[in-house]
Amino acid sequence: MYDYDLLVVGSANADLVIGVERRPAAGETVLGGDLAVHPGGKGGNQAVAAARLGARTALLARVGDDAHGRLLLDAQRAAGVDTAGVRVGGAPTGVALITVDPSGDNSIVVSPGANARLTPADVRSAAGLVRAARVVSAQLEIPLETVVEVVRTLSPDGRFVLNPSPPRPLPDEVLALCDPLIVNEHEARVLLGGACEGDDPADWARLLLARGPRSVVVTLGAAGALVCDGSGVNRVPAPKVDAVDTTGAGDAFTAALAVGLGSGAPLADAAAHAVRVGAAAVTRRGAQESYPTLAEVESL
């Protein structure tokens, strides 16, 4: 029996968001709207998204002993996330600087802060938490060696989900346990490097699968997603919505997919649910505050 449906090991940031008519070119200054501060970070986002969907969720992360850290902890607890695994102190809370244009597209610069101090020792000290989760998800806004420690600490039948963002080369022992490895088109190209030929995401998915993960998902934004495992590649369409802000939509997708897999759903079915969650998220501004409940997804 697992205590949690999902444990998220990852980053927690304060998102500083400014709306702009267009994102600046190199050396250019543009005027934007009023600054808004929201709880964010890929790890924090995924935990809140999963909890909103009704999953028993915990977060293993590190925040600073500062106002941004308190904002993040309050947001997690308000969503119903167990924050017993959140470490406090060691550096200022991570911050993401985000510009959003009228089409909803965004550009993001992240200052990791305390996220960079989430160490393998923190994972070892929380081994009981890691093994108490049916599914564990991670991203790469924390040190790669910490993610390696996560896969070494998993329970024998635990499932590991990884979104390698920002992308970087992955050790074989991490790839071997990814089920799935979730990438967008940019991340797929970076991971494949010179092996990325052509413009067909289905080919990218097959090439990534050949590198060792148990399954691969390529997210395609408004076009949905591709799922790839030993049975082949399948396309999962997304519902048509009017996008307002894409910030955090990929995190909502990843969380929903992980929760679906933890409930026993096949990969394609879990992805079909996840694209609906992601689509619902882009219809509202912000990251965590845009995440839907299960009832809202079902009404989409």
N, C-alpha and C positions, 0 to 999 in steps of 0.2 A: 504494500500500500504506500502510495506517494503522498507526501504532505502538500505538494504543489503541482499544479498542472504545468507551470512554466517558471523557470528561474532565468532571469536576464542578467548576464554578466557584461557590464559595459559602462558607457559614459553617461554622465549627467551634466548638462550645461545649462546656463542661463542664455536664452536666445534674445539677442538685441536686434529688433527688426525695424527696418525703415522701408516704406513704400517709395518707389521711384518711377518716374515716367519712362526711363530707360537706364540700364546699368552703365556705369561710366567706362569709357575706354582708358587705356593706359595714359596716365598723366592728366586725366580730365576730372574736373569736379562737377557734380550735379547736385541740385537741391532735391531733398526728399520730404516726406511727410513727418509727422511726429514719431518719436522713438517709442516703441512698445517693448516691454520686457516680459518674456514668457518662459516658463519651465520647458527645458528641452534636453538635447543630447540623445544620441541614438539608443542608448541603453534605457534611459529614463522614458523616452517616447514609447519604446516597445513594451515596457512594463505597464505603463498607463493604458495603452491600447488593448493589451491582453486583459487587464482587470476590467476595463469597460465592457468587454465582451463576456464577462462573467467567469473568467478563469481565475483559479487560485494562483496568485502571482507573487513572486518575491524578486527583489533587486539586490545584486551584489555590485557595489560601486563605491566611489570615493568623492566626497565634496569637501569644500573648504568650510572652516568655522567662520562664516560670514553671512551677510544678508542674502546673497544668491544661494548659498547652501541651504539656508532655512526655507527659502522659497521653494526649492526643489523638493526637500523633504516633505513640506506641507502638501505639495501637489501630489506626491506619490501616496501619501496617507489618505488624502481626500478621495483618491480614485480607488482605494481599497488594497493597495500594494503593501506587502509586508516589507518593512525597511530595516529589519534586524540585521541584514547583511551590509548596510550602507556604513562605510567608515567615514569619519569626520576628521579633517585637519590634514596637515602636511604641506598644503599649498592652497592658494586661492581657488575657489570654484571655477571650473572651466566655463568659457564664454564662447558663444558663436555669434559672429557679426553677419547679419543676413539682409540682403536687399531683395525686394520682390517687385517685379514690374507688373503693369496692368494685365498681362496675359496670365499671371500667376506663376511664371517661371522665377526661379530664385538663384542667387549666387551666395556662397557661404564661405567664410573664413573662420576657422576654429582655433582658439587658444586653449590647449588641453588642460592647463592648470592641474588640479588635483587628479584628473583622470590619468595623467602620466605617472602618478604615484600609486596606482592600483597594481600591486605586485603579486608575483607567484606566492609569496608568503601569505598574502591576504586570502588567496584561494585555498591554500592548505589549511589556514585557520578556520575557513568556512566549509571544510570538506563535507561535514554533515549536511549543510544546506544544499550543496551541489548534488549529493546523492539522494536527497529527499525530493528531487524534482523529476517528473516524468520526462520533460524536455528541457534542455538548456540551450539558450541562444546567446550569441556573442557577436561583436562587431570589432572593427580595428581602430576605434578611437581610444583604445587602451593599449598598453604595450603588448606586442606579439607574444613575448615570453609568458605573459599572464594568460593569454588564450591557450597556449601550449599546455600550461598547467591545468587549465580547465578540462581539456580532453583527457589528460592523464588521471583526473580525479573523478570522472563520470562513473556512475554506477554501471555494472556490466550490461544492463539492458536499457540504460538511458539513451535518449536520442539527442544528437547535437545538430544545431542549426547555426550556420554562419553566414552573415552578410559581410564580406571583406571590404568594408568601406571605412576610410579611404583605402584603395586597393594597394597591395604589395605582394611580393612572392610569398607563398605559403609552404611551410614544411610538409613533407609527405605524411607525417603522423597526424597532422591536423586535417589535411585533405581526405585522408582515409576514413575519417569519422563524420565528415560533413554529410548530412542526410536531411535536407539538401544544402548545397552551396547556392546561395541566392545572390545574383548579380544583376545590375542594370547593364545597359549597352556599353556605357563608358567603362565600367568595372570589368566587363568581359574582355574588352579590347586590351586593357592594361594587363590583365592576368595572362592573356594569350600572347601578348607581345608580337614578335615576328611571325608566330603561327596563326595569327588572326588574318585570314585571307577572305576576301569577298564581303558582302554586306548582308548575308543571310544569318539572322540570329540562331536559326536551327543548327547551322553548321558550327557556330560558336559553342552551343550547348553540347554538341557531340564531342567537340575537341576538349572542352573542359571536363566532361565525364571521363574521357580517356586518361585524364591526369590523376584519377584516383578517388574522387568523391563517390558516394553511393548513389547520389542523385543531384541534379542541377536544375535550378529555376532561373530563367532570364526574364526580368520584368521589362515591359515594353511601354510603360506609361498608359496613355489612353487606348493603346492597342491591346492591352491585357498582359499576358505572360505566356512563356513557353515552359513546359515541364519535360524533363528528360531523365530517363533511367534505363535500366536494362531492356525494357519493353519498347523503347523508342522515344520519339519526340511528339508531344501533343500541344496544340495551341489552345489557350484558354482566353476567350474574349472578355472584354470589360463592358459594363453598361455605359451608355453615353450620358455624360453629365456636363454641366457648365462649371468648369474649373475656376476657382477663385484664388487659391493659394496651394501650391504643391508641396510646401514645406512639411516634412515629416510623413508624407504619404507612403514612401517606401518602408518606413518603420512600422506604420500601421499594417501594411501588407505582410511584412515579415512576422509580426506578432500574431496576426490572424492565421497565417499559414502554420506557425508553430503550434498554436492552440488546436487547430484542426487536426494536425498530425497526432498530437497527444491524445485526442479523443478517439483515435483509431481510423480516421478517414484516410482513404487512398490519396496519394500525392495530388492527382488531378482534381479531385473533389475539394481538397483543402485549398488548392490554388484558386479554384473557382469562387470559393467563399472569400478568399483573401483579396481578390481583385475587386469584389463588391465593397469590402471594407475600405480599401484604398480609394475607390471612387467616391464613396461617401465622405471621406476625409478631405478631399480636394474641394468640396463644395462650401467649405467654411474656412475662415482665416485662422492662421496659427498652426501649431503642431498639436500638442496634447489637447488643447481645448477644442480641436476639430474632430477628435476621434469619436466614432459613433458607438452607441450601445447595440446589443444584438437586435433589439426590436427595431432600431432605426435602419440597420442593414437589411433586415427582412422586408422592410417597407420600400426599399429602393427599387 
